[in-house]
């Protein structure tokens, strides 16, 4: 079976995306596990290569069929959207529009069967909105472009996997949105993803909403019994190893110890905090439920250091490893 073709979208061209892509593709091990192809702007990658002191060549191609996938040359589907004088580290509608078009083109290529997975460099939500694309982030944008009604965000870090019931909404709105059907569908998406990755019977721990899982009604308004417990019961009825609702503080400790293969977090910060404590440079964001494999770095555009050549590529390299592991293989 051949190495999967993975499209790397350049993200916001004013952020660190171009730099971490060039740094990542300097490592020959990436080419041993996959066939990487950037979707972005050749001119911006040339500028990034100069910033990081890379001798890699940059080659524009029309699509995957024209790529050679040889270490030493960064190949890019060149959309040529970025002015040469676009500054690094600044929010702009021009950069936001480019970031959107990179994702759009990558989705078209994967949905047409020309590539196997998408790995995304970070974009700026503010720049995306300035360009008129009103999405909370990559996850929701990819769901729209692929016609997927509902997806979940999964984060991975060394020794920890977390899938989220809700993500980019306020805490009060998240609690209002959580209901047994949504919790059950989230558990199912996470469980199925791990089974496909080779874990035959994943052990799943489900977070409570309230401290101490509500302490039998002492905290909260019965959210655990009303919103979470029915979903857990439904999954256990399938014969799955699902426990909860459990106090989140103890659950994350137990998961890191190895008691669980997956934690189900109820809202954004409940799941993101523990993952980022373990090291943002090793974190990976996986969109679960799409018809295509998509992974991403677990950090932002880092406008404060963009254009300085010091950005760390390790999270992107780990995202590429995860994409290669999850992507279907071509005969």
C-alpha positions as CSV (number, residue, x, y, z in Angstrom):
1,X,0.0,0.0,0.0
2,X,1.3,3.4,-0.9
3,X,1.8,6.4,1.4
4,X,-1.3,8.6,1.6
5,X,-1.4,12.0,-0.1
6,X,-1.8,14.7,2.5
7,X,-2.8,18.2,1.6
8,X,-1.3,20.8,3.9
9,X,-3.3,24.1,3.8
10,X,-1.1,27.1,4.5
11,X,-3.5,28.8,7.0
12,X,-3.4,32.5,7.4
13,X,-0.4,33.7,5.3
14,X,0.3,36.5,7.8
15,X,0.8,33.9,10.6
16,X,3.4,31.2,11.3
17,X,1.8,28.6,8.9
18,X,4.3,29.2,6.0
19,X,7.3,29.0,8.3
20,X,6.2,25.8,10.1
21,X,5.3,24.1,6.8
22,X,8.8,24.8,5.4
23,X,10.4,23.6,8.7
24,X,8.3,20.5,8.8
25,X,9.0,19.5,5.2
26,X,12.7,19.8,5.8
27,X,12.5,16.5,7.8
28,X,12.9,13.5,5.5
29,X,10.8,11.3,7.9
30,X,7.7,13.2,6.8
31,X,8.2,11.8,3.2
32,X,8.7,8.3,4.6
33,X,5.2,8.3,6.1
34,X,3.2,10.3,3.5
35,X,3.2,12.3,0.3
36,X,2.8,16.0,1.4
37,X,1.4,18.7,-0.9
38,X,0.9,22.3,0.2
39,X,-2.2,24.2,-0.9
40,X,-1.3,27.9,-0.6
41,X,1.0,30.4,-2.2
42,X,4.4,29.6,-3.7
43,X,5.7,33.2,-3.2
44,X,4.8,33.1,0.5
45,X,6.6,29.8,1.0
46,X,9.7,31.2,-0.7
47,X,9.7,34.1,1.7
48,X,9.2,31.7,4.6
49,X,12.1,29.5,3.4
50,X,14.3,32.6,3.4
51,X,13.1,33.5,6.9
52,X,14.0,30.2,8.4
53,X,17.2,29.8,6.4
54,X,16.0,26.8,4.4
55,X,17.6,25.6,1.2
56,X,14.5,23.8,0.1
57,X,13.2,24.4,-3.4
58,X,9.6,25.6,-3.9
59,X,7.8,24.1,-6.9
60,X,4.3,25.1,-8.0
61,X,2.1,22.3,-9.4
62,X,-1.5,22.1,-10.7
63,X,-2.5,19.2,-8.4
64,X,-1.5,15.9,-6.9
65,X,-1.1,14.2,-10.2
66,X,1.7,16.5,-11.2
67,X,3.6,16.3,-7.9
68,X,6.8,14.2,-7.5
69,X,6.7,14.1,-3.6
70,X,10.5,14.1,-3.2
71,X,12.3,15.4,-0.2
72,X,14.2,18.6,-0.9
73,X,11.4,20.2,-2.8
74,X,8.2,21.7,-1.3
75,X,5.4,21.3,-3.8
76,X,2.4,23.6,-3.7
77,X,-0.9,24.0,-5.5
78,X,-0.3,27.7,-5.9
79,X,-3.4,29.8,-5.7
80,X,-1.3,33.0,-6.0
81,X,-3.6,35.1,-3.7
82,X,-1.1,36.9,-1.4
83,X,0.5,40.2,-2.4
84,X,4.3,40.2,-2.1
85,X,4.2,43.0,0.5
86,X,1.6,41.5,2.8
87,X,3.0,42.0,6.3
88,X,3.4,39.2,8.7
89,X,1.7,39.4,12.1
90,X,-1.3,41.6,11.1
91,X,-4.9,40.7,10.7
92,X,-6.2,41.4,7.2
93,X,-9.2,40.6,5.0
94,X,-6.7,39.6,2.2
95,X,-5.1,37.0,4.4
96,X,-8.5,35.8,5.7
97,X,-9.7,35.3,2.1
98,X,-6.6,33.4,1.1
99,X,-6.9,31.1,4.1
100,X,-10.5,30.4,3.2
101,X,-9.6,29.6,-0.5
102,X,-6.8,27.2,0.6
103,X,-9.3,25.2,2.6
104,X,-11.9,25.3,-0.1
105,X,-9.4,24.0,-2.7
106,X,-8.2,21.2,-0.4
107,X,-11.7,20.0,0.2
108,X,-12.4,19.9,-3.5
109,X,-9.3,17.8,-4.2
110,X,-10.0,15.4,-1.4
111,X,-13.7,15.0,-2.2
112,X,-12.7,14.3,-5.8
113,X,-10.5,11.5,-4.7
114,X,-7.2,13.1,-5.6
115,X,-5.8,13.2,-2.1
116,X,-6.4,11.3,1.2
117,X,-6.3,13.7,4.1
118,X,-6.1,17.4,5.0
119,X,-3.6,18.8,7.6
120,X,-4.3,22.5,8.4
121,X,-1.9,25.2,9.5
122,X,-3.6,27.8,11.7
123,X,-5.9,30.5,10.5
124,X,-7.1,33.7,12.1
125,X,-10.9,33.8,12.9
126,X,-10.7,37.6,12.9
127,X,-9.2,37.7,9.5
128,X,-11.6,35.0,8.2
129,X,-14.5,37.2,9.4
130,X,-13.0,40.3,8.0
131,X,-13.1,38.5,4.6
132,X,-16.8,37.9,5.0
133,X,-16.6,34.2,6.0
134,X,-18.5,34.0,9.2
135,X,-17.3,30.7,10.7
136,X,-16.1,30.1,14.3
137,X,-13.1,28.2,13.0
138,X,-11.7,25.4,10.8
139,X,-14.1,22.7,12.2
140,X,-17.3,24.5,11.3
141,X,-15.8,25.7,7.9
142,X,-14.8,22.1,6.9
143,X,-18.2,20.8,8.0
144,X,-19.9,23.4,5.7
145,X,-17.6,22.7,2.7
146,X,-18.1,19.0,2.9
147,X,-21.8,19.1,3.6
148,X,-21.5,17.5,7.0
149,X,-24.3,18.4,9.4
150,X,-22.4,17.6,12.6
151,X,-18.8,17.0,13.5
152,X,-16.7,16.8,16.7
153,X,-13.4,18.2,17.7
154,X,-10.9,15.7,19.1
155,X,-7.6,16.8,20.7
156,X,-4.7,14.6,21.3
157,X,-1.5,15.0,23.4
158,X,0.9,12.5,24.8
159,X,-1.1,10.0,26.8
160,X,-4.5,11.8,26.3
161,X,-7.3,12.0,23.8
162,X,-10.3,14.3,24.3
163,X,-13.4,14.8,22.2
164,X,-15.7,17.7,22.8
165,X,-19.5,17.8,23.0
166,X,-19.5,21.5,22.4
167,X,-16.7,23.8,21.3
168,X,-16.8,27.4,20.1
169,X,-19.7,28.8,22.1
170,X,-20.0,30.5,25.5
171,X,-20.3,28.4,28.6
172,X,-23.9,29.2,29.3
173,X,-24.9,28.4,25.7
174,X,-22.9,25.2,25.8
175,X,-24.7,24.0,28.9
176,X,-28.0,24.8,27.3
177,X,-27.0,23.0,24.1
178,X,-25.9,19.8,25.8
179,X,-28.6,17.1,25.6
180,X,-28.5,13.3,25.6
181,X,-28.7,12.9,21.8
182,X,-25.7,15.2,21.2
183,X,-23.7,13.5,23.9
184,X,-24.4,10.1,22.5
185,X,-23.5,11.1,19.0
186,X,-20.2,12.5,20.2
187,X,-19.3,9.3,22.1
188,X,-20.2,7.3,19.0
189,X,-18.0,9.5,16.7
190,X,-15.1,9.2,19.1
191,X,-15.5,5.5,19.7
192,X,-15.7,4.7,16.0
193,X,-12.6,6.8,15.2
194,X,-10.5,4.9,17.8
195,X,-11.9,1.5,16.5
196,X,-10.8,2.5,12.9
197,X,-7.4,3.5,14.4
198,X,-7.0,-0.1,15.8
199,X,-8.3,0.1,19.3
200,X,-10.8,-2.7,19.4
201,X,-12.8,-1.8,22.5
202,X,-12.0,1.8,23.5
203,X,-12.4,2.7,27.2
204,X,-14.3,6.0,27.3
205,X,-14.6,8.3,30.3
206,X,-17.4,11.0,30.2
207,X,-17.0,14.3,32.0
208,X,-19.7,15.7,34.2
209,X,-20.7,19.4,33.9
210,X,-20.7,20.4,37.5
211,X,-18.0,20.0,40.2
212,X,-18.0,16.5,41.8
213,X,-20.4,15.4,39.1
214,X,-23.1,17.3,40.9
215,X,-22.7,15.5,44.2
216,X,-26.1,14.0,44.1
217,X,-27.8,17.3,43.5
218,X,-25.7,19.5,45.7
219,X,-24.2,21.3,42.8
220,X,-26.0,22.4,39.6
221,X,-29.6,21.7,38.6
222,X,-29.5,18.0,37.8
223,X,-27.6,18.4,34.5
224,X,-25.7,15.1,34.9
225,X,-28.9,13.0,35.3
226,X,-30.8,14.9,32.7
227,X,-28.3,15.6,29.9
228,X,-25.5,13.0,30.2
229,X,-26.5,9.8,32.0
230,X,-29.0,8.7,29.3
231,X,-26.4,8.9,26.6
232,X,-24.0,6.8,28.6
233,X,-26.7,4.2,29.3
234,X,-27.4,4.0,25.6
235,X,-23.7,3.4,24.7
236,X,-23.3,0.9,27.5
237,X,-26.3,-1.0,26.0
238,X,-24.2,-1.5,22.9
239,X,-21.6,-3.3,25.0
240,X,-19.2,-0.4,25.0
241,X,-16.8,0.4,27.9
242,X,-18.2,3.8,28.8
243,X,-18.1,5.3,32.3
244,X,-19.6,8.5,33.7
245,X,-20.6,11.1,34.3
246,X,-17.3,11.5,36.3
247,X,-15.8,14.6,37.9
248,X,-13.6,16.1,35.3
249,X,-10.6,16.8,37.5
250,X,-10.3,13.2,38.6
251,X,-11.2,11.9,35.1
252,X,-8.3,13.6,33.4
253,X,-5.9,12.3,36.0
254,X,-7.1,8.8,35.5
255,X,-7.0,9.1,31.7
256,X,-3.4,10.3,31.8
257,X,-2.6,7.4,34.0
258,X,-4.0,5.0,31.4
259,X,-7.4,4.1,32.6
260,X,-9.2,5.5,29.6
261,X,-8.5,5.7,25.8
262,X,-10.8,8.7,25.4
263,X,-12.2,11.5,27.5
264,X,-15.5,13.1,26.5
265,X,-15.4,16.8,27.5
266,X,-18.6,18.8,27.7
267,X,-17.3,22.2,26.7
268,X,-14.3,24.0,25.2
269,X,-12.1,24.9,28.2
270,X,-12.9,21.7,30.0
271,X,-11.1,19.7,27.3
272,X,-8.6,22.2,26.0
273,X,-7.0,23.1,29.3
274,X,-5.6,19.6,30.2
275,X,-4.3,19.0,26.6
276,X,-2.5,22.3,26.4
277,X,-0.9,21.8,29.9
278,X,0.7,18.6,28.4
279,X,2.5,20.7,25.8
280,X,1.1,22.8,23.0
281,X,3.9,21.8,20.7
282,X,2.8,18.1,20.8
283,X,-1.0,18.7,20.6
284,X,-3.1,17.8,17.5
285,X,-6.6,18.8,16.6
286,X,-8.6,16.1,14.7
287,X,-12.0,16.8,13.2
288,X,-14.2,13.7,13.7
289,X,-17.2,12.9,11.6
290,X,-16.1,14.4,8.3
291,X,-16.1,12.3,5.1
292,X,-12.3,13.1,4.9
293,X,-9.5,12.9,7.5
294,X,-8.5,16.3,8.9
295,X,-5.9,17.0,11.4
296,X,-4.4,20.3,12.6
297,X,-1.9,21.9,14.8
298,X,-3.2,22.8,18.3
299,X,-2.0,26.4,18.3
300,X,-2.9,29.6,16.7
301,X,-1.4,31.9,14.1
302,X,1.2,33.3,16.6
303,X,1.1,36.8,15.1
304,X,3.5,38.0,17.8
305,X,6.4,35.8,16.3
306,X,5.2,35.4,12.7
307,X,7.8,36.5,10.2
308,X,10.7,36.1,12.6
309,X,11.7,32.5,11.6
310,X,11.5,31.1,15.1
311,X,8.2,29.2,15.0
312,X,8.2,25.6,16.3
313,X,7.2,23.0,13.7
314,X,6.7,20.0,16.1
315,X,2.9,20.3,16.4
316,X,2.5,20.3,12.6
317,X,4.8,17.3,12.3
318,X,2.7,15.5,14.8
319,X,-0.5,16.5,13.0
320,X,1.0,15.0,9.8
321,X,1.8,11.8,11.6
322,X,-1.8,11.6,12.9
323,X,-3.1,12.3,9.4
324,X,-0.9,9.6,7.9
325,X,-2.0,7.1,10.5
326,X,-5.7,7.8,10.0
327,X,-5.8,8.3,6.2
328,X,-7.0,5.5,3.9
329,X,-4.2,3.8,1.9
330,X,-4.2,3.7,-1.9
331,X,-3.6,0.3,-3.6
